Amino acid sequence: MTQFVLAGVLGLLFAFGTFLVLRRDIVRVVWGVTIISQAANVYLVTMGGLAGSVPILGHGPPDNPATITDPLVQALVLTAIVISFGTTAFALVLTYRIHEEHGTIDLRELGETGGEH
């Protein structure tokens, strides 16, 4: 049952992120990319295993490795979250600079001017 709930939530996150990426506002596009990347992180964590014991000697039954949670996935997702935060901050600063230079953050208006200001 929880697998279906997680699949539904992940589907909604990916759909909402895609909806935002297809908007005309640059800020919404940046947030859409951020939501999609976080949904991918949640997907990776759920595929790595949610329930289980930590892989430290003396914990968990050694005869059943299926009950051990893989720590590598969690470390990679933590790294991805930090990189995503930095990338999002950089994209928002670039959006601010575009607004300062062109006076708009509408992608159609920016496309019509051809980058001129």
C-alpha positions as CSV (number, residue, x, y, z in Angstrom):
1,M,0.0,0.0,0.0
2,T,2.8,2.5,0.9
3,Q,4.4,1.8,-2.5
4,F,1.3,3.0,-4.3
5,V,1.2,6.2,-2.1
6,L,4.9,6.9,-2.8
7,A,4.4,6.3,-6.5
8,G,1.4,8.7,-6.5
9,V,3.3,11.4,-4.6
10,L,6.3,11.1,-6.8
11,G,4.1,11.2,-9.9
12,L,2.5,14.4,-8.6
13,L,5.8,16.0,-7.8
14,F,7.2,15.2,-11.3
15,A,4.0,16.5,-12.9
16,F,3.9,19.7,-10.9
17,G,7.6,20.3,-11.7
18,T,7.0,19.7,-15.4
19,F,4.0,22.1,-15.2
20,L,6.2,24.8,-13.7
21,V,9.0,24.2,-16.2
22,L,6.6,24.9,-19.1
23,R,5.6,28.4,-17.7
24,R,6.7,31.7,-19.2
25,D,8.1,33.1,-16.0
26,I,11.8,32.3,-15.4
27,V,11.3,32.1,-11.6
28,R,8.7,29.4,-12.1
29,V,11.0,27.5,-14.4
30,V,13.7,27.6,-11.8
31,W,11.3,26.3,-9.1
32,G,10.1,23.6,-11.5
33,V,13.6,22.3,-12.1
34,T,14.2,22.4,-8.3
35,I,11.0,20.4,-7.6
36,I,11.9,17.8,-10.3
37,S,15.4,17.4,-8.8
38,Q,14.0,16.9,-5.3
39,A,11.5,14.4,-6.6
40,A,14.3,12.5,-8.2
41,N,16.1,12.6,-4.8
42,V,13.0,11.2,-3.0
43,Y,12.8,8.5,-5.7
44,L,16.4,7.5,-5.1
45,V,15.9,7.3,-1.3
46,T,12.8,5.2,-1.6
47,M,14.5,2.8,-4.0
48,G,17.5,2.6,-1.6
49,G,15.2,1.3,1.1
50,L,13.2,3.1,3.8
51,A,12.9,0.4,6.5
52,G,15.9,-1.5,7.7
53,S,18.8,-1.4,10.1
54,V,22.0,0.5,9.7
55,P,24.9,-1.5,8.3
56,I,27.1,-1.4,11.4
57,L,28.6,-4.6,12.8
58,G,26.4,-6.1,15.4
59,H,23.1,-4.6,14.2
60,G,20.5,-6.5,12.3
61,P,20.5,-10.2,11.4
62,P,23.6,-11.1,9.3
63,D,21.7,-13.9,7.5
64,N,19.2,-11.5,6.0
65,P,20.9,-8.6,4.1
66,A,17.5,-7.4,2.7
67,T,16.8,-5.7,6.0
68,I,19.8,-3.4,5.8
69,T,19.4,0.1,4.4
70,D,22.1,1.1,1.9
71,P,23.9,4.2,3.2
72,L,25.5,5.1,-0.1
73,V,22.2,6.2,-1.6
74,Q,21.5,8.5,1.3
75,A,25.0,10.0,1.1
76,L,24.6,10.6,-2.7
77,V,21.2,12.2,-2.2
78,L,22.5,14.5,0.6
79,T,25.3,15.6,-1.8
80,A,22.7,16.1,-4.6
81,I,20.6,18.3,-2.2
82,V,23.5,20.5,-1.4
83,I,24.5,20.9,-5.1
84,S,20.8,21.6,-6.0
85,F,20.6,24.3,-3.4
86,G,23.7,26.0,-4.8
87,T,22.4,25.7,-8.4
88,T,19.0,27.1,-7.5
89,A,20.6,30.1,-5.7
90,F,22.8,30.7,-8.7
91,A,19.8,30.5,-11.1
92,L,17.8,32.9,-9.0
93,V,20.6,35.4,-9.0
94,L,20.9,35.1,-12.8
95,T,17.1,35.7,-13.0
96,Y,17.5,38.8,-10.9
97,R,20.3,40.0,-13.3
98,I,18.1,39.3,-16.3
99,H,15.3,41.4,-14.7
100,E,17.7,44.2,-14.1
101,E,19.1,44.2,-17.6
102,H,15.8,43.7,-19.6
103,G,13.1,44.8,-17.2
104,T,11.2,41.5,-17.5
105,I,11.4,37.8,-16.7
106,D,8.9,36.7,-19.3
107,L,10.5,34.2,-21.6
108,R,8.4,35.2,-24.7
109,E,9.4,38.9,-24.3
110,L,13.0,38.0,-23.8
111,G,12.9,35.8,-26.9
112,E,11.3,38.6,-29.0
113,T,14.0,41.0,-28.2
114,G,16.7,38.6,-29.1
115,G,18.8,39.4,-26.0
116,E,19.1,43.1,-26.9
117,H,18.6,45.7,-24.2
